[in-house]
Amino acid sequence: MNVVIKGIRDALVADATLTGLIATYASAPAVFSGDFVPEDCEPAWAFIYVVSDQPTDSKNGEGRELNFDVSVWARKVDGPKHLNTIAERVRDLLHRTALTISGYEHLLSVASGPIQNEPDEALIGRTVSVRILIDKE
């Protein structure tokens, strides 16, 4: 797992309010990254993915500017209120919050959104975008 994704995931799963709003999968909060959400996971869940990763190196060190999206999904029949509560909680947890990222000094996190995702037949979603600046330790 990418160390920055791990830092984001750790911040999300450490929050009892958020974990009380989302499903549990394999005895853990339903916060995923990688290629897919397991087919047998019940909504609601969060999915973290990298949008961009750019170097911000200087003559004094190595840095990175990363952009992530955290998409949250819930059942359409549960309505948008529950989903919006989850998405706003994700935003609150990641906006201007110090993240623990192995091997890096966390400089800044700025969260924006949530914005509405395209729904499918059974699910509705929201996405929170997060910009993170880090320097190698």
Secondary structure as UniProt FT lines:
FT   HELIX           3..13
FT   HELIX           16..21
FT   STRAND          24..25
FT   TURN            26..27
FT   STRAND          28..29
FT   STRAND          31..33
FT   TURN            39..40
FT   STRAND          45..55
FT   TURN            59..60
FT   STRAND          63..75
FT   HELIX           76..78
FT   HELIX           80..94
FT   TURN            95..96
FT   TURN            102..103
FT   STRAND          104..116
FT   STRAND          123..136
//
